[in-house]
């Protein structure tokens, strides 16, 4: 408290020079180490003598010696510092994603109306169409997740094929033409195939019947005019399932390793077949017996009692007026068994001592349009990612906030 300021500053300089010497010793030449040590001795002696002028001089010498000891070191400029901050932020974000919370964008409508997939809306205008002014587009994208598109054929085009070209959080379908050109539409393949101008390229409007003879678009014809509404962007809790099992009635995300979706053969669900992750609702845990008697779901011989499962079966409308479909059995021959209708599916734990073999039954809330456990069987413990935790965006979807 009563120590003079000049003495405090000198003592702090001594402490800092010791840290510098310890941290940088492997980078310093031997003569520099000796010089710094000598300057420290001089400063310590001046402090002991209480000679203020000597303290000021030796402090200056010690400071200059330390600063010039690493002449090759240059203070990073503002660009280098900002790049470093950027990469640190990236590493932190990747760490959070890997161990705690993972973003997941819902591409399809298998969970509607509980959670939205990407929806394509056409304008149906005959005399051409223009996008809204950029301010309206920005507002609609920010709050509604809506993006506007005006894709017009620049010449006569014949479609060669369509492929799902989704990547990470971005769902898209690429249409390839026989002349080598292509266009991309930012929605899953089944949604793109449902756009009227695209659906007409198929024989009878049915993708399973192949393409009709071309050309499919004349110069000036619209390929897609309208807007895409983004699927819900959700955060997945990757921690909970390390401490507990999935609960009946909660929506959960899992990867598709070992799940045979390609052999289902249901063309209308082709976009789900290519997915690396699914989001469904857990309706059965190990040992449960699952039975569907349309539109109801039975678990262990009794009507499902979980509120989220009852909501789907009740066929009520959500806050936006969209109805739940109720639970349905797949058409004959499409399910995991030869005839799923009126039959039961029992979930068993093959090896109780090994959690990797625990199984869970998953169904989509949009039962008629969901590729789920009715088709490819149960979800294994090692496929689980975590429960859907929070809907982040769009803000006006009606689902923003904690996911029920």
Steps between C-alpha positions, in 0.01 A plus 500: 500500500781739592743378233595783258369473147845490339594202716174313417560547129858379531391187689232427239762537225725252678212251526408545133862453388518172694187371324641612165823316567319181605252501211751589225814326625493244217490782244769722655872489427730429796652848493152656514407287799817612677435866418142489628615330820769768547248781452270336757786495754572871434133595546468296818809672643367848410168422672684382809700826512175700454676701228210621287716631216695172483170306508365701204819446299534127570127451433542662160799279420320180609190588296703574186703181539185286521335674205804455276572142601254363243570734213336263249167518683257748349175606664213359289301758303122542518440253215703222663331558834152486345585184306618341824178600678297362208671161508471478878126567465476227233679250725274586795188466281616162366571385854150596613352326196703184555424455869201710608259650246473417129291699249270295281285634219183302429484440124180297462143515627511172694445680834239751389318677645709461819815609314516634146700374206586705191191599300495625138219740407431595137354831386276356224520823297467468125650833389837478669599576855743731673653459843398752770734791555819407689383654830194275506715202405741570787218538752326181386823302513594622848164445666323243283791303356363577154721530190367604157598333174433575134659223293414522129624283212744697284457253211313179423599245763453125542544359850757222537449426871455653845725441800488597862813712558451598865803590710519552877218746591416581138245289313487522122404313185694533175322452167738386224417561132614309194701798367724489811340793682336477840294700749484468876189537716548533875265229622502118534437289193149391594397863558656608169321216319172633635541844338240512222737618226742220589238233564376535142830363366413158645275256318159537656649740754644202689882480550476120521388486136808678362537809282266578213658584160670843480558781463356559845548878510479742210701821497336741744308231689514526881689216670421634844343833584403558860658466841648239732420501870785366707466193718536558873858541621527314830770442758558141611605429858798261466557462875177354641522152347834443671304494827154373402308313231250661259152545643177414326346803338813713457639596160854375449773508238707200392740417220419244231805273529384143438144607421388362165300783343598428141311171491168652602405580143263781583567769237301768681749483787819507290629816669492327837684198360813708437511659845789444741283602799130467576275672748200297618298442815593221737188286555652178635779404740662157554242232578200695367245354262388751235173469310321743267122491467438801282506777614600383848829375640507217754791431730501173692136445413373839625449836332814715518469733797779751416352838403711540186391157375135566585522829310600323179230234537228754580539667155456844659626820335805689618513874576538577127197289407693203357358159600683198634445194282469227761709182487478290184619159389711492181351341187526123471855387425658837584553439870769306678266201515309364200181656631538748786130585522340366820826328596727574794866594508692407816817682599748273674834558667727244337782523757388673821858532629602705194322834453604515133234238427210683663231591246241774467199532270476828304198645319449831320207718604402528132437128487391459133817679381767379739775248435537351848514182708195359323722461192855435622466383860618635832769756583807358676657665802823577311304702241362747752613865489263659751157652562391801296541783748432842348347636179711801401361619167281607319345717767147492356467123445302462822766270644760750620627414848528179699383193307220299659 
